[in-house]
Structures are given as C-alpha cells and as structure tokens.
Amino acid sequence: MFRTKVTRTSTLAGLAPAGQPKQRERRSRLWLACAVAAFAIAPAQAQTAASQGSTVKIMTQNIDEGTDETFIVEALFGYMPLPDAVDLTYAELQASHLRERAALIAGQIAAQKADIVALEEVALWRTGPDPQHAFTPLYDQLAYLVEDLARLRAPYVVAGINIPEDIALAGNQIGALRLTERNVLLVRAEFRWPPFYVSDVQSHVFSSVLTIGTLQIPAGWISATVHVGSKQFILAMVHLESTVPGTDAESVQEAQAQELIQTLSGATVPVLICGDFNSDANDNPAAPDPTPTADMIQAAGYTDVWKLLHSGDPGNTWNLYAEDLLPTAFPAQTPVERIDLFFTLGLSALSDDQVIAPAPAGFSPPDGSDHVGLVATFAP
C-alpha cells in the first residue's frame, strides 16, 4: 500500500483565531457534442451575472470516480484475495467511460455558468509494475474536465485542490492500481459586476480517519473566502466519509462533521457549506446512509437549503446508476437518498436546482455521474 497525506495548519480568513484546523477519439467527441447541445443558451442569458446584482451562483457535483470500491472493501474483510479485487476494480474502470462522462459533466458546468463549482471524487487513476512505482496515468478526470471546458470556451480556472487519499494496491493482471482522490474548486474567470473573486483558498484533511484492515481512508475539504462586491462569506466544500457496514465509518463521519462545525464556529462572516455529505438529509431509516450528520449541521444553526426552498420534495441525489456488479454493468436506478447538499448560515438562498448530465442513447453508464448535482444562487 502506498499512501500520501498532506497536513496543513492555518487560520481561515473571516474566523476568529480561536482554533487552528488541521489541514489535511471520436467517442469522447460524441459525448462532448451531447454536452454542447445542452449548452445552447439565449444571448440575453450571457448578462445574467451583471443583471443579478450581488448574487453568486454555486454548483456542487460528485463526478463519480468510476467505482464504489466494493471489491476492495470485500477483500479487506477477507471475502476475496486483494489482488483479485484490484483486477475487478481495474476492469470496472475500463467499462465506466470516465473520459466520455467528463465531457457530459463539463457540458453541464458550461451550461449552468456558475461562479463557483465544487467537485468531489475527481480521480486520478494510475498504474505501474508495483505499488511503489504506480506512476503511469490511466484516467485523469480533472485533466479531462479542464480540456473539455476549454473546448466549450467556458472560462474556468482551478482555484483549489484537496488530496485526502492516495492509495496504491497490487493486482494480478496489472502490477498495481493507484487512486489519487481529489476535491476540486473551480472558479469562473470572467468579468462580472459587481466584482467577484475568491481568496484564502485552503486544503484540509479531517483528523478522524476510517481504517479498514491495514488501509486508512482519509476525507477532506476545501475552504475559501468568497468576495462579491463589498460583501464576503466563507465557502466550505466537503466530501465526508461514506458508511461502510461492519466498520466505525458512521462515527468517523460524525467526528468529521463535528470538526467542520467547530472549525467554522468562529466565523465573523456568513458561511456556506456544500458537497457530498454521505448522510441522508431526509432522515429515511431505510436509506443507505441514515446517519445523523445532516441533522448535526442543522442543529449547529445551519439551514438546509433544499428543505427551505422545496418543502415536501425529497430531492434525492443518489444513486442514478449502480456500480460494482458482476458481470460489470451500470444499470439505471432511481435515487433513494439526499446526500448532496447546501447549508447556509447568515446567507440568503434564492434558488436550489438539480443538475443531471444524461449520456447519449446506447452508452453506459446512463449519466455523467451516479450523483445528481445541485446549482444554487445566494445573496451575501
């Protein structure tokens, strides 16, 4: 196993200095053409940012790294040899159309024209002869997105990258498979009025880490100060630990949420938290992730934006298709829980809408991601 963990200590702008957080081709062109079709916008909409005054539009999307890593987890519990699980995961990645799906996500980003885009599960997959030398790029979802956004002439720049997890495991048919999982913050680099920019972008790794066998699985988040005209707020985009039966993942997730709440508790400006919380905000006990984390955040004074603006609508966001099946397949599913969320404290939410990136007919998986994305507008 190869693992890299970066730790950083700093004080967030807008926070009182009471605490110091621990930082922890052709086919692709067809998919891009499908994305471009969704990008057809009336000319008048190009002036949206200018006409909306001091509002800011934010999108959050888990883009799906190509596997739920079920085979690896089963191997760690002793149900199959770990090299066999690595081979199965490698085969699943080859069938997951990561390159083509990135074009669909890029098309939605371009179409929504959000000021800020928070992306979770932005994977860099690499291979090599052994775990210590797994340096050869296999799939790079961030590189694909940047390339496709440039083709669409969507002016986004990478403002922040968080790398909580970097793990390499030996296989049989391949020497090793390495996953570098990233959270990424994109910012629209286009003139708008009033002026908009972000500062003090920081990468954090939660101190509470899930351990399965000999494998440690960290989680992380990105913070930034967002400036809109003369106003500002703190943005925190997160990807909390998912639940894993037979482990203490739920308590790890709760500890991560508590660390997040505590770190942001000294804020002297409004706060917006978004991302993949792996906690069903609808409190459905039958959901795959029925943890109290979403309720904990609300108990700390934050408002669940979807619940505020869509009372009575469950707004489920996961999962649009299944993964980790044998034989390999990605059948469409109806989402059963709402785990992709916006929370606000001292910030007015004007809208919160779902974003789905359907694939062209005949392709699998059937969507750009197994998560429904969200795009919301806020008034600082």
VEXLUM-412568 format. One line per 8 residues: number of its first residue (from 1); their letters; for each residue x, z negated, y of C-alpha. Coordinates in Angstrom, 1 decimal. Layout:
BEGIN
NUM) a) X/Z/Y; ...
***
This chain:
BEGIN
1) mfrtkvtr) 0.0/0.0/0.0; 1.2/0.9/3.5; -0.3/-0.8/6.4; 0.4/-0.9/10.2; -1.2/-3.5/12.6; -0.6/-3.5/16.3; -1.3/-6.7/18.2; -1.6/-6.9/21.9
9) tstlagla) -2.3/-9.8/24.3; -3.7/-9.3/27.8; -6.4/-10.3/30.2; -9.3/-7.9/30.9; -10.0/-6.8/34.4; -13.1/-8.5/35.7; -12.7/-11.5/33.4; -11.7/-15.0/34.5
17) pagqpkqr) -8.2/-15.8/33.0; -9.7/-18.5/30.7; -9.0/-16.7/27.5; -6.4/-14.2/26.2; -7.9/-11.9/23.5; -5.8/-10.8/20.5; -5.4/-7.0/20.5; -5.2/-6.0/17.5
25) errsrlwl) -11.5/30.1/9.8; -14.2/31.5/10.1; -16.4/28.9/8.7; -15.4/26.5/11.4; -16.3/29.2/14.0; -19.7/29.5/12.4; -20.2/25.7/12.9; -18.9/25.9/16.4
33) acavaafa) -21.3/28.8/17.1; -24.1/26.5/15.9; -22.8/23.8/18.3; -22.6/26.3/21.2; -26.3/27.2/20.7; -27.2/23.5/21.3; -25.0/23.7/24.5; -27.3/26.2/26.3
41) iapaqaqt) -28.2/24.3/29.5; -30.1/25.4/32.6; -27.8/25.8/35.6; -29.6/23.2/37.5; -28.6/20.6/35.0; -24.9/21.1/36.0; -25.7/18.9/39.0; -27.1/16.0/37.0
49) aasqgstv) -24.2/13.6/37.8; -24.4/14.3/41.5; -28.2/14.0/41.7; -28.4/10.8/39.8; -26.5/8.7/42.3; -24.6/5.8/40.9; -25.7/6.1/37.3; -23.4/6.6/34.4
57) kimtqnid) -24.2/8.3/31.1; -22.6/7.0/27.9; -22.7/8.3/24.3; -21.7/6.4/21.2; -21.2/8.1/17.8; -19.7/7.2/14.5; -18.5/10.6/13.3; -18.0/9.6/9.6
65) egtdetfi) -14.5/9.8/8.1; -15.8/11.7/5.1; -16.3/8.8/2.6; -17.7/5.3/2.4; -14.7/4.3/0.3; -16.9/3.1/-2.5; -14.5/4.3/-5.2; -11.6/2.4/-3.6
73) vealfgym) -13.7/-0.8/-3.4; -14.8/-0.4/-7.0; -11.2/-0.1/-8.1; -10.2/-3.2/-6.1; -12.9/-5.1/-8.1; -11.4/-3.7/-11.4; -14.1/-1.2/-12.3; -11.6/1.7/-12.5
81) plpdavdl) -7.9/2.3/-12.0; -7.0/2.5/-8.3; -5.2/5.9/-8.7; -8.4/7.4/-10.2; -10.3/6.1/-7.2; -7.8/7.7/-4.9; -8.2/11.0/-6.6; -12.0/10.8/-6.4
89) tyaelqas) -11.8/10.0/-2.7; -9.5/12.9/-2.2; -11.9/15.3/-3.9; -14.8/13.9/-1.8; -12.9/14.6/1.4; -12.3/18.2/0.3; -16.0/18.7/0.0; -17.0/16.8/3.2
97) hlreraal) -16.3/19.7/5.6; -14.5/17.4/8.1; -13.3/20.4/10.1; -16.7/22.0/10.4; -18.5/18.8/11.1; -16.2/18.1/14.0; -17.5/21.3/15.7; -21.0/20.0/15.4
105) iagqiaaq) -20.1/16.7/17.0; -18.2/18.5/19.7; -21.2/20.6/20.5; -23.4/17.6/20.9; -20.8/15.9/23.2; -20.6/19.1/25.3; -24.4/19.4/25.5; -25.0/15.8/26.5
113) kadivale) -22.4/15.8/29.2; -21.9/12.1/29.0; -19.5/10.5/31.4; -18.0/8.4/28.6; -18.1/9.0/24.8; -17.3/6.2/22.4; -16.4/7.4/18.9; -16.0/5.3/15.8
121) evalwrtg) -14.4/6.3/12.4; -12.2/9.0/13.9; -10.0/9.5/10.9; -6.5/10.9/10.4; -6.0/11.6/6.7; -2.5/12.3/5.4; -0.9/12.9/2.0; 2.7/12.5/0.6
129) pdpqhaft) 4.7/12.0/-2.5; 4.2/8.2/-2.4; 2.6/5.7/-0.1; 5.8/5.1/1.9; 6.1/8.9/2.7; 2.5/9.9/3.3; 3.2/11.8/6.5; 1.6/15.3/5.9
137) plydqlay) -1.6/15.8/7.9; -4.6/16.7/5.7; -7.5/16.2/8.2; -7.4/15.1/11.8; -10.8/14.6/13.3; -9.5/13.8/16.7; -7.4/16.9/16.9; -10.5/18.9/15.8
145) lvedlarl) -12.7/17.4/18.4; -10.2/18.0/21.2; -9.7/21.6/20.2; -13.5/22.3/19.9; -14.3/20.6/23.2; -11.6/22.8/24.9; -13.3/25.9/23.3; -16.6/24.8/24.7
153) rapyvvag) -14.9/24.2/28.1; -16.1/20.6/28.1; -13.7/18.7/30.3; -12.9/15.5/28.3; -9.7/13.6/28.0; -8.7/10.9/25.6; -8.7/7.7/27.6; -8.1/5.2/24.8
161) inipedia) -7.3/5.0/21.1; -7.6/1.9/18.9; -6.0/2.0/15.4; -7.0/-1.1/13.4; -6.5/0.4/10.0; -3.6/2.3/8.5; -3.5/2.3/4.7; -1.9/4.5/2.0
169) lagnqiga) -2.6/4.3/-1.7; -1.1/6.1/-4.7; -3.1/8.6/-6.7; -2.7/10.6/-9.9; -3.3/14.2/-8.9; -1.8/13.5/-5.5; 1.2/11.3/-4.7; -0.6/9.3/-2.1
177) lrlternv) -3.6/9.4/0.3; -3.3/7.7/3.7; -6.1/6.8/6.1; -5.4/6.0/9.7; -8.8/5.0/11.1; -9.3/5.1/14.9; -11.8/4.2/17.6; -11.6/6.7/20.5
185) llvraefr) -12.8/6.6/24.1; -13.3/10.0/25.8; -13.9/10.3/29.5; -15.3/13.3/31.3; -12.7/14.7/33.6; -14.9/16.4/36.2; -15.6/15.8/39.8; -18.8/13.9/40.5
193) wppfyvsd) -20.3/11.9/43.3; -20.1/9.0/43.7; -16.6/8.8/42.3; -16.3/7.8/38.7; -13.2/6.6/36.7; -12.1/4.0/34.2; -9.2/1.6/34.4; -7.5/-1.2/32.4
201) vqshvfss) -8.2/0.5/29.0; -7.1/-1.9/26.2; -7.0/-1.7/22.4; -7.9/-4.8/20.4; -7.7/-5.8/16.8; -10.0/-8.6/15.6; -8.2/-11.7/14.3; -10.8/-12.0/11.4
209) vltigtlq) -9.9/-9.5/8.7; -11.6/-8.6/5.5; -9.5/-8.9/2.3; -10.4/-7.3/-1.0; -7.9/-7.9/-3.7; -4.5/-7.1/-2.1; -6.0/-4.9/0.5; -6.6/-6.1/4.1
217) ipagwisa) -9.1/-4.1/6.2; -8.9/-4.9/9.9; -11.5/-3.8/12.5; -11.1/-3.2/16.2; -12.5/-2.4/19.6; -11.6/-0.9/23.0; -12.3/-2.3/26.4; -12.2/-0.7/29.8
225) tvhvgskq) -13.4/-1.3/33.4; -15.7/1.5/34.5; -15.9/2.3/38.2; -19.0/4.1/39.6; -18.8/4.4/43.4; -18.2/0.9/44.8; -19.5/-0.8/41.6; -17.9/-1.6/38.3
233) filamvhl) -18.6/-3.0/34.9; -16.8/-3.8/31.6; -17.3/-1.5/28.7; -16.6/-2.7/25.2; -16.9/-0.2/22.3; -16.7/-1.7/18.9; -16.7/-1.0/15.2; -17.4/-4.2/13.3
241) estvpgtd) -16.7/-4.8/9.6; -19.3/-3.4/7.2; -20.9/-5.5/4.5; -19.3/-5.4/1.0; -21.2/-7.2/-1.8; -19.1/-9.8/-3.6; -16.8/-10.4/-0.5; -16.9/-12.5/2.6
249) aesvqeaq) -17.5/-9.4/4.7; -20.6/-10.8/6.4; -18.8/-13.9/7.6; -15.9/-11.8/8.7; -18.3/-9.6/10.7; -19.9/-12.6/12.3; -16.5/-14.0/13.3; -15.6/-10.7/14.8
257) aqeliqtl) -18.8/-10.7/16.9; -18.1/-14.3/18.0; -14.6/-13.3/19.0; -16.0/-10.4/21.0; -18.6/-12.6/22.7; -16.0/-15.2/23.6; -13.6/-12.7/24.9; -16.2/-11.2/27.2
265) sgatvpvl) -17.7/-14.5/28.2; -15.5/-14.8/31.3; -16.6/-11.5/32.8; -17.3/-11.6/36.5; -19.0/-8.2/36.5; -21.7/-6.7/34.3; -20.9/-5.9/30.6; -21.9/-3.1/28.3
273) icgdfnsd) -21.2/-3.2/24.6; -21.8/-0.2/22.3; -20.7/1.1/19.0; -21.3/0.7/15.2; -22.1/-3.0/14.6; -22.9/-2.6/10.9; -25.7/-5.1/11.5; -29.4/-4.1/11.3
281) andnpaap) -30.9/-4.9/14.7; -34.4/-4.6/13.2; -33.9/-7.7/11.1; -35.0/-5.9/7.9; -34.0/-8.1/5.0; -34.1/-5.0/2.7; -31.6/-3.1/4.9; -28.1/-2.5/3.5
289) dptptadm) -26.6/-4.6/6.4; -29.1/-7.5/7.1; -26.6/-9.6/9.0; -27.3/-11.9/11.9; -24.7/-10.3/14.1; -27.0/-8.3/16.3; -29.1/-11.4/16.9; -26.0/-13.4/17.7
297) iqaagytd) -25.1/-11.0/20.5; -28.7/-11.2/21.9; -28.6/-15.0/21.7; -25.5/-14.8/23.9; -27.6/-13.3/26.7; -27.3/-9.5/26.0; -30.2/-7.1/25.9; -30.7/-4.7/23.0
305) vwkllhsg) -31.3/-1.5/25.0; -33.2/0.4/22.3; -35.6/-2.5/21.7; -36.1/-2.8/25.5; -36.9/0.9/26.0; -38.5/1.8/22.7; -40.7/-1.2/21.7; -42.2/-0.7/18.3
313) dpgntwnl) -39.9/2.3/17.4; -37.4/1.2/14.7; -34.9/3.8/15.8; -32.9/3.7/12.6; -29.5/5.3/12.8; -28.0/5.1/9.3; -27.8/6.9/6.9; -28.6/10.6/7.4
321) yaedllpt) -27.0/11.5/4.0; -25.5/9.8/1.0; -21.8/9.7/0.1; -19.6/8.6/-2.8; -21.7/10.2/-5.5; -20.6/11.7/-8.9; -20.7/14.6/-9.1; -19.7/15.0/-5.4
329) afpaqtpv) -22.8/15.6/-3.2; -24.2/14.7/0.2; -28.0/14.7/-0.2; -30.0/14.1/3.0; -31.5/10.7/3.5; -34.0/9.0/5.8; -32.1/6.4/7.9; -33.1/2.8/6.8
337) eridlfft) -31.4/0.6/9.4; -30.4/0.5/13.1; -26.8/-0.4/13.3; -25.6/1.9/16.2; -26.4/0.0/19.3; -26.1/-0.6/23.1; -26.2/-4.1/24.5; -26.2/-4.9/28.2
345) lglsalsd) -25.6/-8.0/30.4; -26.3/-7.6/34.1; -26.7/-3.8/33.8; -29.9/-1.8/34.2; -30.6/0.6/31.3; -32.6/3.7/32.4; -32.7/5.6/29.1; -31.5/5.5/25.5
353) dqviapap) -32.0/8.5/23.2; -30.9/9.5/19.8; -28.5/12.4/19.1; -28.3/14.3/15.8; -26.0/17.3/15.0; -27.6/19.3/12.2; -25.5/21.6/10.2; -26.3/25.3/9.6
361) agfsppdg) -28.5/26.1/6.7; -26.7/26.1/3.4; -23.9/23.7/4.3; -23.3/20.2/3.0; -23.3/17.5/4.3; -26.5/18.4/6.2; -25.4/16.8/9.5; -22.3/16.4/11.6
369) sdhvglva) -22.3/12.7/10.7; -24.2/10.2/8.5; -24.9/8.2/11.7; -27.4/9.1/14.4; -25.7/9.0/17.7; -27.0/7.5/20.9; -26.8/8.6/24.5; -27.9/6.2/27.3
377) tfap) -28.0/6.1/31.1; -27.2/3.0/33.1; -27.3/1.9/36.7; -24.5/-0.6/37.6
***
